[in-house]
Structure formats: structure tokens, C-alpha cells
Amino acid sequence: MTRIALIAINTSWYQSNLALYYLREMVKGLDFELFMRSFSISDLYMDVLKGVYNTQADVLCFSAYIWNRVYLENILPDIKALMPKATILIGGPEAKHLSHYADKAVIGAGEAIFAAMAQSGFSNLNLQPEPLHLKDVPFAYHPEDKEVLGGKILYYETSRGCPFSCAYCLSATDDRDELRFDYRSEQDLNRLYQELDALEALQPRTVKFVDRSFNAHPNYAREMWKMLMSKPRSCEWHFEIYPELMSETDIELLAEAPEALMRLETGIQSCDDAINLAVGRNSNWDKAKTMLHLLNERTQVVVHADLLYGLPDQDLQSVFDSIDELSTCFPAEIQLGMLKILPDTPMVEIAQKRGWIWAENPPYEVLKTDTLSFDDLRLLDSYARILNLYWNKGEFTSQWQKLLKKHKASEVILATIKHHEENGFALHSISKSNRAKVFESVVGSFGISF
């Protein structure tokens, strides 16, 4: 019997890989012996190599992303040497860049292609069936998966494609508009309810919806939220949304959500609409700001807000201005992230035309733009780390509220960076007790009691 191994190499132990669970369903009922193995990039190299080798699989399937591509580049030659008769299949966003290690690199949605190859007994790797619509892709999980997935982040998908065209995103040219369910169909809503319950029964720490813009179809989003709120839930549910697409109807609905039920990740990127427009992102900061304030004031939803640095036409002051603007909305978390120039996105052409420098290997971070030097970007790295240490942990909320009545967040962050430098504290890690001492000193330097 042909043995298939589905191999995930995740960022950490609490991550999971939705794609491989889809593939498992695509060979359901066929005459194969199937193994699923999960590792992380922090695992010892030899332990992962041994784990893959011990499957003695005839077909090895890997999913490649920016976080594991380098790991795969290192381990795949040894796997091929140890298992020369095995067929190696690689899918995922980085698959094309690893094709020289694979018997088949699957580009794009892989469910239908994998099913076709399996039906041929993997004797024909060149089949190109039409991709499955998301509504026709089987539900990925089984009740017995709880043993592996319990306590982890579990991924779930209810839409494919994105109506927006942000140049830095892998979905910039993805014009699909596929919904897994029709919110107007009672039968579909019943199926949705069953799938949500099945996800919760796996006892994950978080169910994260991988939909690029979850509320691009507002009525669809609301039906989902209503279902989650219809009874007590035991885990957190995470959605990526556009706050500009929200309305008073959404605020009224989310005001009924209990604490710790939902997390909304809001991609602000920049509070300057012109900067966002330079990468094809149509934003409305005034509308987004209003919605963020209302979420903070009237709901118990956890709001995570993203900012990017390294965007076209950004200088240091424009990034500081965005930090200052966003902080007044008091999201629970502010993630200040470096722009990545992902291959096969329109951002590559923009960066090339402007003469930018960026890393050749994943995660493809910008090293220099026409308006931000390498030193500028490294300074902004420090701002990102201070936000992670002193804002995102939620330890000093009341102090921040006092500070921001009279001072700008960027000024407080700079003072905190200087305090770290003067006292020899690292920016990537510091104990909770030392964080408290540092921030007490910083707060005091602004004339405010801790």
C-alpha cells in the first residue's frame, strides 16, 4: 500500500497547518496509508530529519511558507538522499522557489490537483484539473484531531480572494470571490453552525479565520458573529477585518459579545491615506479611527491593530505620526511591522523602480527605501519592540492612558528606548519586574505618578 506523509514545519509548537488537513480529506476513501507529522522551525534538525525518515513514506508532502522556506532548503537535500525513491510534493506560497527539490511544485490551490494525482496513484504528476470552489472543499478536521490540535491555534477558512489590491500582499492579484457558505440559505447556515461547533470541540486556544478581509461581505460576517454569540464558547475567535467597512450595526452587534470571545485584527498599515494609496490600499483613516474608538468604548472585543513601516513615501515622522494617531484609539495591541517585499507581488516592481534594497531570503524585509535609511529602519525596529514589551502585554494600560492625555506615544517610546540603552537592557526581552521598574521611571520622567 502506498504510504503518504503530510509534513508540517510550523513557526512554533502551538501552530497548525490547515492545508495539510485539507489534503488528508482529498484522499479520503482511497487506498493509501496516510501519516501526518508536525514539527516547528525551533526543533532540532536531526529530530525533524529522523521524524520524516521514520515515516518511510512513498509520497512526502510539504507546505512552504516564508517562515519555513530556509528550513526546507536545508533539510530537503538530506531527505532526498536518505529517501531517493520517495516522491516529493511541495505546495504553498514559496513552493515555486523550492521546485528544484520537488518532483512536483503545486502553485495555487492544491486540493483538486492533489486528489487527481492521488487517483492516478501518483503516476501522473502533471494533471491540471480545475480548482475546487471553497464551498466544495471538505471540512478539514476530525473529532480525533483534538489529541494533536487541542490547545493550539486552529485555522479555518470561510472565503477565498480579496476585493482589495494591496501591492505587498499575496492576494493582490487574487480576484476570486468565493464564500464557503450562502448566508441566505438555511441549509448553509446549519452547516456553518455545525462546523463552528466542530472546531470548538477540538479545544483549541484560538480559532483563527484565514480570510483576507473577513468583513468584506458585512452580512456574511454578522451571521458568523451571531452564531458565535448564540451560546457560551470556550476559546477565542480571531478575524482579520477592515474597520472602514464597519457600521453602527456591527458595533451594536459586537457590544453583545462576551469578554474574551473575539479578537479583531485591523490592518491600518498607515494613518496617512495617501501612503496607503501608494501601495493600492484604499483606506479611510477618519472612518477607521471612529470605528476603533467605538470598539474600545462600547465592546469587549480585543482589537489588534497593524502598522507597517517601509511603505513608499514614508519617512520617520510619518511613521511616528501613525503610532501617535493609532495609540489614541487604545487598541489592546499595536503591531508595528516591517514591510516585506514578497516575490510575485506587485510590491516587487514598486521597490525596483524606487531603487530599494531588501533581503533576498525570507522573510524578504526591506533594508533601505528612497525615504528611509537602513539606520532609520533599525530605529523603527526598536519602536516595534518597545510596543511589544510595554503596550501589547497590557500591563501598563492606566499609565498609557494618563501619558497620552498630554504626550505623544512616539515620545514615550523614544524615552523608553533611551532608558533601555542607558541601563543595558535588551529590547527583545526583559523580565516583568524590570519592565515595571523601567516604565515607572519613564512615566515619572514625564511628571506622572506610576
C-alpha positions as CSV (number, residue, x, y, z in Angstrom):
1,M,0.0,0.0,0.0
2,T,1.3,3.5,-0.9
3,R,2.3,5.5,2.1
4,I,1.7,9.3,2.1
5,A,3.3,11.6,4.7
6,L,1.9,15.1,5.2
7,I,4.7,17.1,6.8
8,A,4.1,20.5,8.5
9,I,7.0,22.6,9.7
10,N,5.4,25.4,11.7
11,T,6.7,28.5,13.4
12,S,6.1,27.1,16.8
13,W,4.6,24.2,18.7
14,Y,1.2,25.9,19.1
15,Q,0.7,26.5,15.3
16,S,-1.1,24.1,13.0
17,N,-1.3,23.7,9.2
18,L,-4.7,23.9,7.6
19,A,-3.5,23.0,4.1
20,L,-2.4,19.5,5.1
21,Y,-5.7,18.7,6.8
22,Y,-7.4,19.6,3.5
23,L,-5.1,17.2,1.6
24,R,-6.0,14.5,4.0
25,E,-9.6,14.9,3.2
26,M,-8.9,14.8,-0.6
27,V,-7.6,11.2,-0.4
28,K,-10.3,10.0,2.0
29,G,-11.6,6.6,0.8
30,L,-8.7,5.9,-1.4
31,D,-6.3,3.0,-0.8
32,F,-3.4,4.8,0.9
33,E,-1.7,4.7,4.3
34,L,-1.5,8.3,5.5
35,F,0.7,9.9,8.2
36,M,0.6,13.5,9.5
37,R,3.6,14.8,11.2
38,S,4.0,18.3,12.7
39,F,7.3,20.0,13.6
40,S,8.5,23.5,14.2
41,I,11.4,25.5,13.0
42,S,12.8,25.5,16.5
43,D,13.0,21.7,16.6
44,L,16.4,20.1,16.3
45,Y,17.4,19.5,12.7
46,M,18.2,15.8,13.3
47,D,15.0,15.2,15.2
48,V,12.9,16.5,12.2
49,L,15.0,14.6,9.7
50,K,14.6,11.4,11.7
51,G,10.8,12.0,12.1
52,V,10.4,12.4,8.3
53,Y,12.6,9.4,7.6
54,N,10.8,7.2,10.0
55,T,7.5,7.5,8.1
56,Q,9.2,5.5,5.2
57,A,6.6,7.2,3.0
58,D,6.4,6.8,-0.7
59,V,5.0,10.3,-1.1
60,L,6.2,13.2,1.0
61,C,4.1,16.4,1.0
62,F,5.4,19.7,2.4
63,S,3.8,23.1,2.5
64,A,6.3,26.0,2.0
65,Y,5.9,29.5,3.5
66,I,8.3,32.4,4.2
67,W,8.8,31.2,7.8
68,N,10.0,27.6,6.8
69,R,11.5,28.0,3.4
70,V,15.1,28.3,4.6
71,Y,14.5,25.3,6.9
72,L,13.2,23.3,4.0
73,E,16.1,24.4,1.8
74,N,18.4,22.9,4.4
75,I,16.6,19.7,5.1
76,L,15.2,18.6,1.7
77,P,18.6,17.6,0.1
78,D,19.2,15.2,3.0
79,I,15.7,13.9,2.8
80,K,16.2,13.2,-0.9
81,A,19.5,11.5,-0.2
82,L,18.0,9.3,2.5
83,M,14.7,8.5,0.7
84,P,15.7,8.6,-3.0
85,K,12.6,6.7,-4.1
86,A,10.1,8.9,-2.4
87,T,8.0,11.3,-4.5
88,I,8.3,14.9,-3.1
89,L,5.4,17.3,-3.5
90,I,5.7,20.9,-2.3
91,G,2.8,23.4,-2.2
92,G,2.2,26.8,-0.6
93,P,3.3,30.4,-1.4
94,E,7.0,29.5,-1.5
95,A,6.6,26.3,-3.5
96,K,7.9,27.7,-6.8
97,H,11.1,28.7,-5.1
98,L,11.7,25.2,-3.9
99,S,10.7,23.4,-7.1
100,H,14.3,22.1,-7.8
101,Y,13.9,19.9,-4.7
102,A,10.4,18.6,-5.7
103,D,9.0,16.1,-8.2
104,K,6.1,18.5,-8.3
105,A,5.6,22.0,-7.1
106,V,2.0,22.8,-6.8
107,I,1.2,26.5,-7.4
108,G,-2.1,27.9,-6.2
109,A,-5.0,26.0,-4.6
110,G,-3.9,22.4,-4.3
111,E,-6.9,20.3,-3.3
112,A,-8.1,19.3,-6.7
113,I,-4.5,18.7,-8.1
114,F,-3.6,16.5,-5.1
115,A,-6.8,14.5,-5.5
116,A,-6.1,14.0,-9.2
117,M,-2.5,12.9,-8.6
118,A,-3.7,10.5,-5.9
119,Q,-6.3,9.0,-8.1
120,S,-3.5,8.3,-10.6
121,G,-1.6,6.5,-7.9
122,F,0.9,9.5,-8.2
123,S,2.0,8.1,-11.5
124,N,0.9,11.3,-13.3
125,L,2.1,14.5,-11.6
126,N,1.1,16.8,-14.5
127,L,-2.6,16.7,-14.1
128,Q,-4.3,20.2,-14.0
129,P,-7.9,19.9,-13.0
130,E,-10.0,23.0,-12.3
131,P,-9.5,24.2,-8.7
132,L,-12.3,23.4,-6.3
133,H,-14.5,26.2,-5.2
134,L,-14.2,26.7,-1.4
135,K,-17.8,25.6,-0.8
136,D,-16.8,22.2,-2.3
137,V,-13.7,21.7,-0.2
138,P,-14.4,19.2,2.6
139,F,-14.3,20.3,6.2
140,A,-10.7,19.8,7.3
141,Y,-10.9,18.3,10.8
142,H,-12.0,15.1,12.6
143,P,-13.0,14.8,16.3
144,E,-9.9,12.7,17.0
145,D,-7.7,15.6,15.9
146,K,-8.3,17.0,19.3
147,E,-5.3,15.0,20.6
148,V,-3.0,16.9,18.3
149,L,-4.7,20.2,17.9
150,G,-6.0,20.8,21.5
151,G,-4.5,24.0,23.0
152,K,-3.1,25.2,19.6
153,I,-4.1,27.8,17.1
154,L,-6.6,26.2,14.7
155,Y,-7.1,27.7,11.2
156,Y,-10.4,27.9,9.4
157,E,-11.4,29.4,6.1
158,T,-14.8,30.8,5.0
159,S,-13.7,32.9,2.0
160,R,-11.0,33.0,-0.7
161,G,-9.9,36.0,-2.6
162,C,-9.8,39.7,-1.6
163,P,-11.6,42.7,-3.1
164,F,-8.6,44.9,-2.3
165,S,-5.3,45.1,-4.2
166,C,-2.6,45.9,-1.6
167,A,0.6,45.6,-3.5
168,Y,2.5,43.9,-0.7
169,C,0.0,41.1,-0.2
170,L,-0.1,37.7,-1.8
171,S,-3.7,38.3,-2.6
172,A,-3.0,41.5,-4.5
173,T,-3.9,39.7,-7.8
174,D,-6.3,37.2,-6.4
175,D,-9.7,38.2,-7.9
176,R,-11.6,35.2,-6.5
177,D,-14.7,36.0,-4.5
178,E,-15.5,32.6,-3.1
179,L,-17.7,32.2,0.0
180,R,-17.9,28.8,1.8
181,F,-21.5,29.5,2.8
182,D,-24.5,31.4,1.5
183,Y,-25.7,33.3,4.5
184,R,-29.2,33.5,2.9
185,S,-29.5,29.7,2.8
186,E,-30.8,27.9,5.9
187,Q,-29.1,24.7,4.9
188,D,-25.8,26.5,4.6
189,L,-26.2,28.3,7.9
190,N,-26.9,24.9,9.6
191,R,-23.7,23.6,8.1
192,L,-21.8,26.6,9.2
193,Y,-23.1,26.2,12.8
194,Q,-22.1,22.5,12.8
195,E,-18.6,23.4,11.6
196,L,-18.1,26.1,14.2
197,D,-19.2,23.6,16.9
198,A,-16.8,21.0,15.5
199,L,-13.9,23.5,15.6
200,E,-14.7,24.3,19.2
201,A,-14.9,20.7,20.2
202,L,-11.2,20.3,19.3
203,Q,-10.5,22.6,22.3
204,P,-8.1,25.0,20.5
205,R,-6.7,28.0,22.3
206,T,-7.8,30.2,19.3
207,V,-9.7,29.6,16.1
208,K,-8.1,31.9,13.5
209,F,-10.0,32.7,10.3
210,V,-7.6,33.0,7.5
211,D,-10.0,35.0,5.3
212,R,-8.0,38.0,4.0
213,S,-10.8,40.5,4.7
214,F,-13.4,38.8,6.8
215,N,-16.0,41.6,6.7
216,A,-15.7,42.4,3.0
217,H,-19.2,40.8,2.9
218,P,-20.7,42.5,6.0
219,N,-23.9,40.4,6.2
220,Y,-21.9,37.3,6.0
221,A,-19.6,38.4,8.8
222,R,-22.6,39.3,11.0
223,E,-24.2,35.9,10.6
224,M,-20.9,34.3,11.7
225,W,-20.6,36.6,14.8
226,K,-24.2,36.0,15.7
227,M,-23.6,32.2,15.7
228,L,-20.6,32.5,17.9
229,M,-22.6,34.7,20.4
230,S,-25.6,32.3,20.4
231,K,-24.1,30.2,23.2
232,P,-21.1,30.1,25.6
233,R,-17.8,29.4,23.9
234,S,-14.6,28.0,25.3
235,C,-12.0,29.6,23.0
236,E,-11.1,32.8,21.3
237,W,-12.1,33.5,17.7
238,H,-9.8,35.7,15.6
239,F,-10.8,37.7,12.4
240,E,-8.9,40.0,10.1
241,I,-11.2,42.9,9.3
242,Y,-11.3,46.4,7.7
243,P,-12.6,48.8,10.3
244,E,-13.6,51.2,7.4
245,L,-16.2,48.6,6.4
246,M,-17.9,48.5,9.8
247,S,-21.0,50.4,10.7
248,E,-23.1,51.2,13.7
249,T,-24.9,47.8,13.1
250,D,-21.6,46.0,13.7
251,I,-20.9,48.0,16.8
252,E,-24.4,47.2,18.2
253,L,-23.9,43.5,17.5
254,L,-20.4,43.3,18.9
255,A,-21.4,45.2,22.0
256,E,-23.3,42.0,23.0
257,A,-20.2,39.8,22.7
258,P,-18.8,38.5,26.0
259,E,-15.3,39.2,27.1
260,A,-12.5,37.1,25.5
261,L,-14.8,35.7,22.8
262,M,-13.4,37.7,19.8
263,R,-10.2,39.2,18.6
264,L,-10.4,41.6,15.6
265,E,-7.1,42.2,13.7
266,T,-7.4,45.5,11.9
267,G,-4.9,46.3,9.2
268,I,-4.3,50.0,9.5
269,Q,-0.8,50.0,8.0
270,S,-0.6,53.8,7.9
271,C,-2.9,56.5,9.2
272,D,-1.9,58.5,6.2
273,D,-4.4,57.6,3.4
274,A,-2.0,58.8,0.7
275,I,0.7,56.5,1.8
276,N,-1.7,53.5,1.8
277,L,-2.9,54.5,-1.7
278,A,0.7,54.4,-3.0
279,V,0.5,50.6,-2.5
280,G,-3.0,50.3,-3.8
281,R,-4.7,50.2,-0.5
282,N,-7.8,52.4,-0.4
283,S,-8.2,53.4,3.2
284,N,-10.2,56.0,5.2
285,W,-8.4,56.7,8.4
286,D,-11.1,59.0,9.7
287,K,-13.7,56.3,9.4
288,A,-11.4,53.6,10.7
289,K,-10.5,55.8,13.7
290,T,-14.1,56.3,14.6
291,M,-14.8,52.6,14.5
292,L,-11.7,51.8,16.6
293,H,-12.9,54.3,19.2
294,L,-16.3,52.7,19.2
295,L,-14.9,49.2,19.5
296,N,-12.9,50.4,22.5
297,E,-15.7,52.3,24.2
298,R,-18.7,50.0,23.6
299,T,-17.4,46.5,23.2
300,Q,-15.3,43.9,25.0
301,V,-13.8,42.7,21.7
302,V,-10.0,42.6,21.7
303,V,-8.6,44.8,19.0
304,H,-5.2,44.1,17.4
305,A,-4.1,46.9,15.1
306,D,-1.3,46.6,12.5
307,L,1.0,49.3,11.3
308,L,3.7,48.9,8.6
309,Y,7.0,50.7,8.2
310,G,9.0,50.8,5.0
311,L,6.0,51.8,2.8
312,P,6.5,54.1,-0.2
313,D,6.8,57.8,0.7
314,Q,7.1,57.1,4.4
315,D,9.7,58.9,6.4
316,L,10.4,58.6,10.2
317,Q,7.9,61.3,11.1
318,S,5.1,59.8,9.1
319,V,5.6,56.5,11.0
320,F,5.7,58.4,14.3
321,D,2.5,60.2,13.3
322,S,0.7,56.9,12.7
323,I,1.9,55.5,16.0
324,D,0.6,58.6,17.7
325,E,-2.7,58.6,15.9
326,L,-3.4,54.9,16.4
327,S,-2.4,54.9,20.1
328,T,-5.2,57.4,20.9
329,C,-7.7,54.7,19.9
330,F,-6.2,52.4,22.5
331,P,-6.3,49.1,20.7
332,A,-5.2,46.2,23.0
333,E,-2.3,45.5,20.8
334,I,-0.3,47.6,18.3
335,Q,1.9,45.6,16.0
336,L,4.4,47.7,14.2
337,G,5.8,45.5,11.4
338,M,8.4,45.8,8.7
339,L,7.2,45.8,5.1
340,K,8.1,42.6,3.3
341,I,8.8,42.5,-0.5
342,L,7.2,39.2,-1.2
343,P,8.0,37.6,-4.6
344,D,5.2,37.5,-7.1
345,T,3.5,40.6,-5.6
346,P,3.2,44.0,-7.3
347,M,5.4,45.4,-4.5
348,V,8.5,44.0,-6.2
349,E,8.0,46.3,-9.2
350,I,7.4,49.3,-7.0
351,A,10.5,48.6,-4.9
352,Q,12.6,48.0,-8.0
353,K,11.5,51.3,-9.7
354,R,12.4,53.2,-6.5
355,G,15.8,51.6,-6.1
356,W,15.1,49.9,-2.8
357,I,17.2,47.2,-1.1
358,W,15.6,44.3,0.5
359,A,16.6,40.8,1.8
360,E,16.9,38.2,-0.8
361,N,15.8,35.4,1.5
362,P,12.6,35.1,3.6
363,P,11.1,37.0,5.1
364,Y,12.2,39.5,2.4
365,E,12.3,42.5,4.7
366,V,13.1,46.0,3.4
367,L,16.7,47.1,4.2
368,K,16.6,50.6,2.6
369,T,14.0,52.7,0.8
370,D,14.3,56.0,-1.0
371,T,12.9,57.8,2.1
372,L,14.1,55.5,5.0
373,S,17.7,54.6,5.5
374,F,18.9,51.3,7.0
375,D,19.6,53.2,10.3
376,D,16.0,54.6,10.2
377,L,14.5,51.1,9.8
378,R,16.6,49.7,12.6
379,L,15.4,52.5,14.8
380,L,11.8,51.6,13.9
381,D,12.7,48.0,14.9
382,S,13.3,49.3,18.4
383,Y,10.0,51.2,18.4
384,A,8.3,47.9,17.5
385,R,10.0,46.0,20.3
386,I,9.1,48.6,22.9
387,L,5.4,48.5,21.8
388,N,5.6,44.7,22.3
389,L,7.1,45.0,25.7
390,Y,5.2,47.9,27.2
391,W,1.9,48.1,25.3
392,N,0.9,44.7,24.0
393,K,1.3,42.9,27.2
394,G,-1.5,45.0,28.7
395,E,0.5,45.6,31.9
396,F,0.5,49.4,31.9
397,T,-2.8,50.4,30.4
398,S,-3.7,53.0,33.0
399,Q,-0.3,54.6,32.8
400,W,-0.6,54.9,29.0
401,Q,-4.0,56.5,29.4
402,K,-2.5,59.2,31.7
403,L,0.5,59.7,29.5
404,L,-1.4,60.1,26.2
405,K,-3.6,62.9,27.6
406,K,-0.5,65.2,27.4
407,H,2.2,63.4,25.5
408,K,2.6,61.5,22.2
409,A,3.2,57.8,22.2
410,S,6.2,58.1,20.0
411,E,7.8,60.4,22.6
412,V,7.2,57.9,25.4
413,I,8.6,55.1,23.2
414,L,11.8,57.0,22.5
415,A,12.2,57.8,26.2
416,T,11.8,54.1,26.9
417,I,14.4,53.1,24.3
418,K,16.9,55.5,25.8
419,H,16.2,54.1,29.3
420,H,17.0,50.6,28.0
421,E,20.2,51.8,26.3
422,E,21.4,53.7,29.4
423,N,20.8,50.7,31.7
424,G,22.0,47.9,29.4
425,F,18.6,46.3,29.0
426,A,18.0,44.3,25.8
427,L,15.0,45.3,23.7
428,H,13.9,41.8,22.7
429,S,13.4,40.5,26.2
430,I,13.2,41.9,29.8
431,S,11.7,40.4,32.9
432,K,8.3,41.6,34.1
433,S,9.8,43.1,37.3
434,N,12.4,45.0,35.3
435,R,9.7,46.2,32.8
436,A,7.8,47.6,35.8
437,K,10.9,49.4,37.1
438,V,11.7,50.8,33.6
439,F,8.3,52.1,32.9
440,E,7.9,53.5,36.4
441,S,11.0,55.6,35.7
442,V,9.8,56.6,32.2
443,V,6.4,57.6,33.4
444,G,8.0,59.6,36.3
445,S,10.2,61.5,33.8
446,F,7.0,62.8,32.2
447,G,5.8,64.1,35.6
448,I,3.1,61.5,36.1
449,S,2.8,59.2,39.1
450,F,3.0,55.4,38.4
